[in-house]
């Protein structure tokens, strides 16, 4: 077989073919314009992929990808128009009005109903209830948002019954949910929700476009917002005590309905909040509503039954057209009744936290809240309560000293006061005058013991309001307590005791024991200062009864209260007992006090205006009494 060799002609052929290919490639290379267009297309593809990734991060699920049913024929449209009038188009473009649009942020998991366009589910992602169930403020039709209006074809419409077409878009880090009730593609009523990252506040707007010939301006337009509050706490009676409606009106004033059933008409309303102890739903408006009617109804008939709802809230708010259209800028707040969170919005929402009125609220806001937040920042909250109680008692120890000193002085004067009353037993007016004169000279007065006690009252009441309202205590454990914002349980009873409950709490027992010993010390001291007089044995019995009655009342009253509050009372009374024992045994010297009283009696004592006036009144009363006796 002849061997094949690569001849010169083959080489020349390959070179020619290669040259032709290179020439064709050179002729077909893209122009600068074509290269620019390719680069632009590539950039657009990158942007599109980036946008898809952003939408995935938002966790958006739209109902059937907002599918439109374009298959409705003319006969079907005619039937819809006959049934639904101007809103027939809205029914024609949605296949299923019962579906929902799901959107999540870092804090909220939300569902928007195609039927009605309102929030049909709100879950707070960072919280669970006493039974470890997620906190839902809205779920399973416990709430509704509706606008009631008349149309020019003489019909009455409720938006909660009409189909809204959903659309979800992005605006930077914010997610926008648009729910549109369409008359046509260019005419609609829109609910617009804008959700922000790490924020419980949702921007909300209600606006219409092209509906001036659809909405009948001669009919009233009312916004109705109803909600049944879910139970979230272990004790529904305790939770219900702090569940009510709060609102702001007349340019900054605030008020609330209270725990009882109520119905009120209010004017110039800027926000309405449905408060459920530790969680709140609030509707705010940029421009005040002229009027609103609110109502609250208790849904708990028997506190011993496992009840689902606490109260039913309702608000009816008239809306006004602007140029024949609706245009309302509002906000929704769904979140915790946390003072720090509410206060951060600078819209007076912190008034929802019941810290008390006047000086009590001032003490809680500017003293106890900052102090407790500071202590809770680096120690367990149970320890923070103990430390704060110790600081408060040390601060008020001088008041307790003044009170005990006054009681000691009255005890020393008791024999002399008894002698005065015995000497003038037939002339009570004279006995009172001599008693006041002796107390004035000695520098001892019963009022001196009462005034220090009055100084402690604002602090006592402020703390009574503070602990049940401190959100930071919620679900914080301490020793045997699982939740300092609820009652502690050391034993469950197989039956229910009226006013007590079906469980035994230990902290109220400890607090009651401490109160008993504290009252035994203070009541015994007071009884020793009381002068002997007619009717005194009955007074002594009354004080003795109070010594036993107060701890028992404490035991029953606080068995269902927050264990953090009972812990405070226990520590507070233990410290008070310690302070009294120290003052009595190491600070006060009765011999020195007696000597000082005797020195004071020798010094001329100038009467103050009050004492002079009282003396004059008693002298005039004595003269009138003598004149009456002469006439007889």
C-alpha angles and dihedrals in degrees: 000000000000114000114237116233132193104249130198093259092059092051091050089050094053091049092051093049092049091049092050091051093050090048091052092049091050092049093049099046113125120262120239089258091053091048090052091050091050091050091049092050090050091051092049090052091052091050092049092051090048091051091052090052091051091052090051090054090056092057097227123176115180123195105269088332087293090296118192121218101223094170098086107123127214092263091053091049090050091054092048091050091051091051102035105023114200092004095060089104091059091057092046098057100051122070096197123020093185095069125099139219114230123209129169134193129180091274107025137050108200138184124196118202118226086212105071097358093241134122107281096177134025121179124180103221098202099053140065130185130246090283095048092256115141115262111253118183091179125027141131096015097304089135139041136186116198141168114206117200143150125243132217090251088065097256131130114228132198115196091210088071097046130086120253122196111226128219127176122200139162129244104185106295092344125094119218121204114192119191112188129191100202131207087173135337090279099034120065151125111244134200106197120194122186115193122198129201116261093003133116091198117092120197107230132185134179114201138154131208125201094354098115088105092045104047114069105228092197091066124077116258114211133186111212121195118180130174137172109209116232119227111250104165135075093239111049092188090056092045092048090054088067098037116101145108121285123189144173121224144164097030103311109346116127135199142158138217099234129223097297126085109276145167122197140175113218134182135217093014119188100175141003121201128195100207120199100183099264100016131051141192113204133184112201130185131201091214116042118252108239094224141358137180116215131184137183125196127187112235097186109099098164120021092200091064120084097253124192100202133042107193140351115233126194136176129185114195124181113224128206129219121235111207089341092306136098115243116166125158111203144149137224123216117195111171150084124325087238114151093215094050095044093045091053091070092062092218099115091261092133087077086077088074104084099228091147135257131284118350092357093060090043092054092049096046099044104027116021099032095053091041094049092045090051094050093043090053094074107017138047112278093241090056089044089058091051093048093046091049091051092050092049093048092048089050091051096040092100088058090052089048092053090049093050092044090055091051090050091053092050090049091054092048093047097097092051092046090050089051092052092051092048092048094050099031090131093049110050093175091057090045091055092048093051091045092053091046092053093046091049094051092045093046092236125123135164087231089062087066095045098050096061088050090053090052090059094051097080090051092045094051094042091056090045087060096038104060098050089049100045105111091193090070092060111119092349112141130217127177105316093347117104096189124021090197091061136043121286120234128211095161137015118218123219089224139038122251113207112251089002108062137217098294141059119236119199102204094060088051092052091046091050092052091049091049090051094055092042091052091045089058097043098037092049089052092049093048089053090055095052113102119232111260142141111298093018096122089061090051091050090051091050092052090048091051090050089054089062100031097055096058091046091050089049090051094054098035097051100039089096097033128100111291089222089066092048089048089054093051092047094051092040094055093043089054091046090053090051092049092050092049091049093048093046098046105030111020112033117066111191093199091056091045090051091050091049091051091053090051090049091051090057093053119084107254120208114217117235122227094264093050092046091050093048090049091050092049092051092048091051091047090051091051092050090049092051091048091052091050091051092052090052 
